[in-house]
Amino acid sequence: KAGVTQTPRYLIKTRGQQVTLSCSPISGHRSVSWYQQTPGQGLQFLFEYFSETQRNKGNFPGRFSGRQFSNSRSEMNVSTLELGDSALYLCASSPGLNEQFFGPGTRLTVL
Amino acid sequence: SQKIEQNSEALNIQEGKTATLTCNYTNYSPAYLQWYRQDPGRGPVFLLLIRENEKEKRKERLKVTFDTTLKQSLFHITASQPADSATYLCALMNTGFQKLVFGTGTRLLVSP
């Protein structure tokens, strides 16, 4: 089975711009979660989608949003980028509520 | 406040020894706890899951213990190898299954 894929792998944006990141989960996995990883804060939960519905949400501002499509693929969007949004954004899929299968991440740099 | 703490200092050990990593938590009622391995530039990889009613779980050279009284999990790698060098993250799922919360990880360095 193919693993979780994320595109793009690297992205450079400037403050004020917006960005869309994409995630394709493992076939058959209906749950997709997004995390932000920074050296200072570690891995922080952004949101989780299941069958196209946002099931859980972390403590991030409304600039961070996401969606899931009928084929379970997911996108997350960050609007009005700030310098502090520079991070590794990780997507994980899961067949249920247990182990998460992570993708390689998208490294976002905001200048 | 809720906290998950892992030793932020790297753990250096010699090949063949047992590595023990600690995960402490406060103000959580975990349904289960997981351990992940993360290599530089890559996403975490799931290793083991232990439920709140389990004391110990093993998988090959890995062993996890879970003490809900001490609010602590220990992660052991026996007969460690240089290939075990990585950052190890603990994560817990609170009862109510809201979200998986990760510790900041401990870097393990195994020297030949």
Interface residues (C-beta under 8 A of the other chain):
Chain A: V4 S33 Y35 Q41 G42 L43 Q44 F45 E48 N56 G58 L90 A92 L97 N98 E99 Q100 F101 F102 G103 P104 G105
Chain B: Y32 Q34 Y36 G41 R42 G43 P44 V45 F46 L49 L89 A91 M93 F97 Q98 K99 L100 V101 F102 G103 T104 G105
